[in-house]
Amino acid sequence: MNKMNKMNKINKMNKINKMNKINKMNKINKMNKLLML
């Protein structure tokens, strides 16, 4: 049970981190495109 919970927590954190990274990259890319214009 505890192992499952720990795994779930790690997976959730990893997912959130990945989403945050993607969002940040997307934002930077958008800004760069605007700057390029």
PDB file as gemmi writes it, atoms N, CA and C in Angstrom:
CRYST1    1.000    1.000    1.000  90.00  90.00  90.00 P 1                      
ATOM      1  N   MET A   1       0.840  -1.203   0.000  1.00  0.00           N  
ATOM      2  CA  MET A   1       0.000   0.000   0.000  1.00  0.00           C  
ATOM      3  C   MET A   1       0.877   1.256   0.000  1.00  0.00           C  
ATOM      4  N   ASN A   2       1.813   1.290   0.921  1.00  0.00           N  
ATOM      5  CA  ASN A   2       2.701   2.457   0.995  1.00  0.00           C  
ATOM      6  C   ASN A   2       3.518   2.619  -0.270  1.00  0.00           C  
ATOM      7  N   LYS A   3       3.987   1.503  -0.783  1.00  0.00           N  
ATOM      8  CA  LYS A   3       4.782   1.559  -2.015  1.00  0.00           C  
ATOM      9  C   LYS A   3       3.945   2.140  -3.146  1.00  0.00           C  
ATOM     10  N   MET A   4       2.712   1.685  -3.243  1.00  0.00           N  
ATOM     11  CA  MET A   4       1.803   2.190  -4.279  1.00  0.00           C  
ATOM     12  C   MET A   4       1.626   3.695  -4.130  1.00  0.00           C  
ATOM     13  N   ASN A   5       1.388   4.128  -2.907  1.00  0.00           N  
ATOM     14  CA  ASN A   5       1.179   5.558  -2.661  1.00  0.00           C  
ATOM     15  C   ASN A   5       2.400   6.365  -3.064  1.00  0.00           C  
ATOM     16  N   LYS A   6       3.563   5.846  -2.703  1.00  0.00           N  
ATOM     17  CA  LYS A   6       4.794   6.563  -3.040  1.00  0.00           C  
ATOM     18  C   LYS A   6       4.953   6.647  -4.555  1.00  0.00           C  
ATOM     19  N   MET A   7       4.714   5.533  -5.226  1.00  0.00           N  
ATOM     20  CA  MET A   7       4.810   5.504  -6.691  1.00  0.00           C  
ATOM     21  C   MET A   7       3.847   6.510  -7.301  1.00  0.00           C  
ATOM     22  N   ASN A   8       2.617   6.513  -6.807  1.00  0.00           N  
ATOM     23  CA  ASN A   8       1.604   7.425  -7.335  1.00  0.00           C  
ATOM     24  C   ASN A   8       2.032   8.866  -7.135  1.00  0.00           C  
ATOM     25  N   LYS A   9       2.575   9.161  -5.959  1.00  0.00           N  
ATOM     26  CA  LYS A   9       3.006  10.526  -5.675  1.00  0.00           C  
ATOM     27  C   LYS A   9       4.131  10.924  -6.628  1.00  0.00           C  
ATOM     28  N   ILE A  10       5.089  10.023  -6.790  1.00  0.00           N  
ATOM     29  CA  ILE A  10       6.220  10.305  -7.700  1.00  0.00           C  
ATOM     30  C   ILE A  10       5.718  10.509  -9.120  1.00  0.00           C  
ATOM     31  N   ASN A  11       4.814   9.645  -9.569  1.00  0.00           N  
ATOM     32  CA  ASN A  11       4.268   9.768 -10.920  1.00  0.00           C  
ATOM     33  C   ASN A  11       3.561  11.099 -11.093  1.00  0.00           C  
ATOM     34  N   LYS A  12       2.783  11.470 -10.085  1.00  0.00           N  
ATOM     35  CA  LYS A  12       2.034  12.727 -10.179  1.00  0.00           C  
ATOM     36  C   LYS A  12       3.007  13.902 -10.245  1.00  0.00           C  
ATOM     37  N   MET A  13       4.014  13.884  -9.390  1.00  0.00           N  
ATOM     38  CA  MET A  13       4.996  14.972  -9.398  1.00  0.00           C  
ATOM     39  C   MET A  13       5.706  15.038 -10.743  1.00  0.00           C  
ATOM     40  N   ASN A  14       6.074  13.876 -11.272  1.00  0.00           N  
ATOM     41  CA  ASN A  14       6.754  13.841 -12.567  1.00  0.00           C  
ATOM     42  C   ASN A  14       5.866  14.418 -13.656  1.00  0.00           C  
ATOM     43  N   LYS A  15       4.589  14.045 -13.602  1.00  0.00           N  
ATOM     44  CA  LYS A  15       3.653  14.545 -14.616  1.00  0.00           C  
ATOM     45  C   LYS A  15       3.543  16.060 -14.508  1.00  0.00           C  
ATOM     46  N   ILE A  16       3.379  16.556 -13.288  1.00  0.00           N  
ATOM     47  CA  ILE A  16       3.257  18.008 -13.074  1.00  0.00           C  
ATOM     48  C   ILE A  16       4.526  18.710 -13.546  1.00  0.00           C  
ATOM     49  N   ASN A  17       5.676  18.143 -13.208  1.00  0.00           N  
ATOM     50  CA  ASN A  17       6.946  18.747 -13.632  1.00  0.00           C  
ATOM     51  C   ASN A  17       7.051  18.801 -15.141  1.00  0.00           C  
ATOM     52  N   LYS A  18       6.656  17.717 -15.783  1.00  0.00           N  
ATOM     53  CA  LYS A  18       6.725  17.662 -17.243  1.00  0.00           C  
ATOM     54  C   LYS A  18       5.804  18.712 -17.841  1.00  0.00           C  
ATOM     55  N   MET A  19       4.587  18.785 -17.324  1.00  0.00           N  
ATOM     56  CA  MET A  19       3.606  19.767 -17.817  1.00  0.00           C  
ATOM     57  C   MET A  19       4.164  21.177 -17.648  1.00  0.00           C  
ATOM     58  N   ASN A  20       4.727  21.441 -16.478  1.00  0.00           N  
ATOM     59  CA  ASN A  20       5.282  22.768 -16.209  1.00  0.00           C  
ATOM     60  C   ASN A  20       6.399  23.099 -17.184  1.00  0.00           C  
ATOM     61  N   LYS A  21       7.256  22.108 -17.430  1.00  0.00           N  
ATOM     62  CA  LYS A  21       8.367  22.319 -18.354  1.00  0.00           C  
ATOM     63  C   LYS A  21       7.855  22.620 -19.750  1.00  0.00           C  
ATOM     64  N   ILE A  22       6.884  21.825 -20.185  1.00  0.00           N  
ATOM     65  CA  ILE A  22       6.303  22.020 -21.527  1.00  0.00           C  
ATOM     66  C   ILE A  22       5.652  23.398 -21.611  1.00  0.00           C  
ATOM     67  N   ASN A  23       4.905  23.758 -20.573  1.00  0.00           N  
ATOM     68  CA  ASN A  23       4.233  25.064 -20.569  1.00  0.00           C  
ATOM     69  C   ASN A  23       5.260  26.191 -20.654  1.00  0.00           C  
ATOM     70  N   LYS A  24       6.338  26.038 -19.897  1.00  0.00           N  
ATOM     71  CA  LYS A  24       7.363  27.075 -19.889  1.00  0.00           C  
ATOM     72  C   LYS A  24       8.002  27.182 -21.273  1.00  0.00           C  
ATOM     73  N   MET A  25       8.327  26.023 -21.860  1.00  0.00           N  
ATOM     74  CA  MET A  25       8.931  26.027 -23.194  1.00  0.00           C  
ATOM     75  C   MET A  25       7.991  26.653 -24.208  1.00  0.00           C  
ATOM     76  N   ASN A  26       6.718  26.319 -24.115  1.00  0.00           N  
ATOM     77  CA  ASN A  26       5.730  26.872 -25.039  1.00  0.00           C  
ATOM     78  C   ASN A  26       5.670  28.386 -24.903  1.00  0.00           C  
ATOM     79  N   LYS A  27       5.679  28.845 -23.663  1.00  0.00           N  
ATOM     80  CA  LYS A  27       5.612  30.285 -23.419  1.00  0.00           C  
ATOM     81  C   LYS A  27       6.841  30.968 -24.019  1.00  0.00           C  
ATOM     82  N   ILE A  28       8.001  30.386 -23.766  1.00  0.00           N  
ATOM     83  CA  ILE A  28       9.251  30.961 -24.290  1.00  0.00           C  
ATOM     84  C   ILE A  28       9.222  30.966 -25.812  1.00  0.00           C  
ATOM     85  N   ASN A  29       8.757  29.880 -26.400  1.00  0.00           N  
ATOM     86  CA  ASN A  29       8.696  29.790 -27.862  1.00  0.00           C  
ATOM     87  C   ASN A  29       7.772  30.860 -28.422  1.00  0.00           C  
ATOM     88  N   LYS A  30       6.651  31.053 -27.760  1.00  0.00           N  
ATOM     89  CA  LYS A  30       5.691  32.056 -28.226  1.00  0.00           C  
ATOM     90  C   LYS A  30       6.337  33.442 -28.158  1.00  0.00           C  
ATOM     91  N   MET A  31       6.989  33.720 -27.049  1.00  0.00           N  
ATOM     92  CA  MET A  31       7.645  35.012 -26.870  1.00  0.00           C  
ATOM     93  C   MET A  31       8.691  35.213 -27.956  1.00  0.00           C  
ATOM     94  N   ASN A  32       9.473  34.168 -28.213  1.00  0.00           N  
ATOM     95  CA  ASN A  32      10.531  34.258 -29.220  1.00  0.00           C  
ATOM     96  C   ASN A  32       9.939  34.556 -30.586  1.00  0.00           C  
ATOM     97  N   LYS A  33       8.832  33.904 -30.882  1.00  0.00           N  
ATOM     98  CA  LYS A  33       8.191  34.127 -32.187  1.00  0.00           C  
ATOM     99  C   LYS A  33       7.757  35.583 -32.289  1.00  0.00           C  
ATOM    100  N   LEU A  34       7.187  36.091 -31.221  1.00  0.00           N  
ATOM    101  CA  LEU A  34       6.737  37.477 -31.228  1.00  0.00           C  
ATOM    102  C   LEU A  34       7.928  38.413 -31.412  1.00  0.00           C  
ATOM    103  N   LEU A  35       9.009  38.103 -30.740  1.00  0.00           N  
ATOM    104  CA  LEU A  35      10.201  38.949 -30.836  1.00  0.00           C  
ATOM    105  C   LEU A  35      10.767  38.916 -32.257  1.00  0.00           C  
ATOM    106  N   MET A  36      10.656  37.767 -32.885  1.00  0.00           N  
ATOM    107  CA  MET A  36      11.210  37.611 -34.230  1.00  0.00           C  
ATOM    108  C   MET A  36      10.456  38.466 -35.241  1.00  0.00           C  
ATOM    109  N   LEU A  37       9.187  38.689 -35.001  1.00  0.00           N  
ATOM    110  CA  LEU A  37       8.373  39.431 -35.974  1.00  0.00           C  
ATOM    111  C   LEU A  37       8.807  40.844 -36.124  1.00  0.00           C  
TER     112      LEU A  37                                                      
END                                                                             
